[in-house]
Amino acid sequence: MSLGAIFRQIIIAANQSSSYMKSRSLVYHDIHSDNCYTNMSTSLDMFIKHINIIREMGFKIVSEITKDEGQIQLTFDDGFLGIYDNISVINELDLPVKLFIITSFIGKPFHLDKNQLVELSNNPLITIGSHSHSHRRLNTLDKGELRYELTYSKKILEGLVGVPINDLCYPEGKFDKRVVKIARDVGYINQYSLIPGAFLTELFKNVRRRSLVQYANKKSFKSILKGGDDILERWYIKKHFKL
Ligand SMILES: [Zn+2]
């Protein structure tokens, strides 16, 4: 774990927040048992501990957050293979999950291929969103490149899974006001950032908050569910958002 990640755990665990039971969207990259495809992956053992904590605290895990309190959404960025390998666990635990797919990575080593993605999308527990076409930082692109990243990815995914793709997740969490506007213009209803906080407290219209939990131990995880990472909001905005 990096020094930044350790520092993050300490800050989160120490913070007492009042926004207990606010609905939150959580970020993972992958889960693993035997084969681990990325160092951002969470062990199955830890992931199951997280799920138990969510449920013991009285939250309901949902596909889409509709209420201010009591709901948790699970999201996975980048489309790694571990979610496919461990789909029996997702099914057994009855876990709705949202997968954000980088369309140019489909079929690349350690990533879902077309058939696996289609198979997953047919599972009623799984919804698919776009994580752009090539995972470039959207706030560094010119208008033409930006439109291409967002529309091409949407088109590919809609062609594969056969339903409208309404959700976009920013690569590396980076965005600016222009990204928000163009994403909205090309048809994304919800945009997912990496800025922590209660889900329905919008940053901008339809720009959602999420909490990174992939490395969280039990103590940090419990704290995050109580808003322990809300304290990092300003730091994330500074790091991820440009006007
Ligand atoms: Zn990503």
Boltz pocket constraint, residues with backbone or C-beta under 6 A from the ligand:
constraints:
  - pocket:
      binder: B
      contacts: [[A, 77], [A, 78], [A, 131], [A, 135], [A, 170], [A, 171], [A, 172]]
      max_distance: 6.0
